[in-house]
Amino acid sequence: MMNDEVKGFNPGLIVLLVVVGVLLAFLVGNYVLYMYAQKTLPPRKKKPVSKKKMKRERLKQGVSAPGE
């Protein structure tokens, strides 16, 4: 007969806990960095809209472009 004594944690369980811990630390770290960036970084500037695009949008809305 073999004696099955409890010899601590299962190695598979240790690997699983380490992987879950690293993943959780990564996600929490990303969230913390995101919140920090939202507070400290200025808002991104939008690209300037070209005159051609503005003219096209005005024509879609039915407003004639000035000078036409």
HURAVEN-V387231 format. One record per residue. RES is the residue in one letter. SS is DSSP state (h for helix, s for strand, l for the rest). PHI is phi in whole degrees, -180 to 180 (* if undefined). NEAR is the number of other C-alpha atoms within 12 Angstrom. Layout:
BEGIN
((RES & SS & PHI & NEAR) (RES & SS & PHI & NEAR))
END
This chain:
BEGIN
((M & l & * & 3) (M & l & -101 & 4) (N & l & -87 & 6) (D & l & -96 & 7) (E & l & -96 & 7) (V & l & -76 & 7) (K & l & -113 & 8) (G & l & 102 & 10) (F & l & -78 & 12) (N & l & -70 & 11) (P & h & -57 & 11) (G & h & -64 & 11) (L & h & -67 & 13) (I & h & -64 & 13) (V & h & -61 & 13) (L & h & -61 & 14) (L & h & -63 & 16) (V & h & -65 & 14) (V & h & -63 & 14) (V & h & -64 & 14) (G & h & -64 & 16) (V & h & -65 & 14) (L & h & -62 & 14) (L & h & -65 & 14) (A & h & -63 & 15) (F & h & -62 & 14) (L & h & -67 & 14) (V & h & -66 & 14) (G & h & -63 & 15) (N & h & -63 & 14) (Y & h & -65 & 14) (V & h & -64 & 14) (L & h & -63 & 15) (Y & h & -63 & 14) (M & h & -65 & 13) (Y & h & -64 & 13) (A & h & -67 & 14) (Q & h & -63 & 13) (K & h & -80 & 11) (T & h & -100 & 10) (L & l & -80 & 12) (P & l & -71 & 9) (P & l & -65 & 9) (R & l & -69 & 8) (K & l & -80 & 8) (K & l & -79 & 7) (K & l & -67 & 6) (P & l & -66 & 9) (V & l & -83 & 12) (S & l & -71 & 11) (K & h & -62 & 12) (K & h & -63 & 12) (K & h & -66 & 13) (M & h & -62 & 17) (K & h & -63 & 19) (R & h & -63 & 16) (E & h & -64 & 16) (R & h & -65 & 16) (L & h & -65 & 15) (K & h & -63 & 12) (Q & h & -81 & 11) (G & l & 92 & 10) (V & l & -97 & 14) (S & l & -74 & 14) (A & l & -71 & 17) (P & l & -64 & 10) (G & l & 88 & 6) (E & l & -121 & 8))
END
